[in-house]
């Protein structure tokens, strides 16, 4: 008998599949190739009371992954919202936030930024200032302390399959524990010596905070390559550039030094944040 299910955890070539009734099976795919991720919808065949074989993969609505010159790493499928988690401590990478946003925007996935550890008031002003350019662009920012009021995020999850993403040490596991009390996601102290967090999540897992929402926790990131995107796709993913695209003198304008470039004019007039423009040019240069 074939059963429909969702991948809720991946361990190498073994996958935890959640069935419609909420029960789970530990499954392996047919064949040697295995490229499934959390959020994938599959068809399985039960081989024992708690095990099965994955027979087919349903069409993905979205697929988030990162890539460099040599390989790609799948992250999650069928995501409708990317939640980028940063914190007042340790310091967060502005570049990594931009890369996560570009990956999401390239697939028309909604973006939400969570500023965690807001109870550390002495660092709150600096973190808020660092996020101001994103808020000005219209990206919603939810400020909270996962240990005190993490459930403030619950209304933002309704109707979505959300991916929690961010650097290690930002409090993603603590936030998961607040949103899904039974999850028992492991948490550890931040490494003071390195001023960064220890990786506490080693594989992605999907949780159900409510009947109409799903939340995928992913391992902490240190990099997010975007080599699978073209320079045109990167430009489109910077939402402030979109109204200007196609209005330059040259159809193949790279928005670098060309005359009568609408993007460069907007930068000169102060309509585009110089930091964002620099990030755009850096990404384009990276992919060649």
Secondary structure, 3 states (H helix, E strand, C coil): CEEEEEEEEEECCEEEEEECCCCEEEEEECCCCCCCCCCCEEEEEEEECCEEEEEEECCCCCEEEEECCCCEEEEEECCCEEEEEEECCCCCCHHHHHHHHHHHHCCCCEEEEEEECCCCHHHHHHHHHHHHHHHHCCCEEEECCHHHHHHHHHHHHCCCEEEEECECCCCHHHHHHHHCCCCCCCCCCCECCCCECCCCCCCCEEEEEECCEEEEECCCECCCCECCCCHHHHHHHCHHHHCCCCCCCCCCCCCCCCCCCHHHHHHHCCCCCHHHHHHHHHHHHHHC
